Amino acid sequence: MFADRLVNDEDRSWFSGLLTERIVADFKTSFDDVVTSDPLLYADFMAGNASDSSRPYVEVTDHDKVRVAHKSLLMIVLITSSQNILTKGRIATLSSLAVTN
């Protein structure tokens, strides 16, 4: 289960409590000893080549790097999409596609 898919505070609180409880019971250690950053993130786009389908999921502790990576990946998608639109005879520009922070 991934907590980012939970839609309300009650469910997120339940999951956090369950995770804390299981870490203590199963690993005999505290949540804070295991989880060193909040939120706890794992991603496959932070390591390796973007076209490599065997990229490993790694823990992401630098959330600023995630923001930079997301912006870079979004630009790649926007550029690729606009090129596809242009090659199909439609009129489009990158400036017509909104990018938000």
Contacts in CASP RR format, 6 or more apart in sequence:
PFRMAT RR
TARGET T0000
AUTHOR 0000-0000-0000
METHOD contacts of the structure
MODEL  1
MFADRLVNDEDRSWFSGLLTERIVADFKTSFDDVVTSDPLLYADFMAGNA
SDSSRPYVEVTDHDKVRVAHKSLLMIVLITSSQNILTKGRIATLSSLAVT
N
1 15 0 8 1.000
3 12 0 8 1.000
3 15 0 8 1.000
3 16 0 8 1.000
3 39 0 8 1.000
3 40 0 8 1.000
4 39 0 8 1.000
6 12 0 8 1.000
6 15 0 8 1.000
19 31 0 8 1.000
20 31 0 8 1.000
23 29 0 8 1.000
23 30 0 8 1.000
23 31 0 8 1.000
23 34 0 8 1.000
23 35 0 8 1.000
24 30 0 8 1.000
24 31 0 8 1.000
27 34 0 8 1.000
36 61 0 8 1.000
37 59 0 8 1.000
37 60 0 8 1.000
37 61 0 8 1.000
37 63 0 8 1.000
40 59 0 8 1.000
41 59 0 8 1.000
41 60 0 8 1.000
41 63 0 8 1.000
41 66 0 8 1.000
42 57 0 8 1.000
42 58 0 8 1.000
42 59 0 8 1.000
42 60 0 8 1.000
43 57 0 8 1.000
43 58 0 8 1.000
43 60 0 8 1.000
43 66 0 8 1.000
43 69 0 8 1.000
44 55 0 8 1.000
44 56 0 8 1.000
44 57 0 8 1.000
44 58 0 8 1.000
45 55 0 8 1.000
45 69 0 8 1.000
45 73 0 8 1.000
46 58 0 8 1.000
46 60 0 8 1.000
46 65 0 8 1.000
46 66 0 8 1.000
46 69 0 8 1.000
47 55 0 8 1.000
47 56 0 8 1.000
47 58 0 8 1.000
48 55 0 8 1.000
49 55 0 8 1.000
50 73 0 8 1.000
50 76 0 8 1.000
60 66 0 8 1.000
71 99 0 8 1.000
71 101 0 8 1.000
74 99 0 8 1.000
75 99 0 8 1.000
78 94 0 8 1.000
78 97 0 8 1.000
78 99 0 8 1.000
79 94 0 8 1.000
81 97 0 8 1.000
82 92 0 8 1.000
82 93 0 8 1.000
82 94 0 8 1.000
82 97 0 8 1.000
85 92 0 8 1.000
86 92 0 8 1.000
END
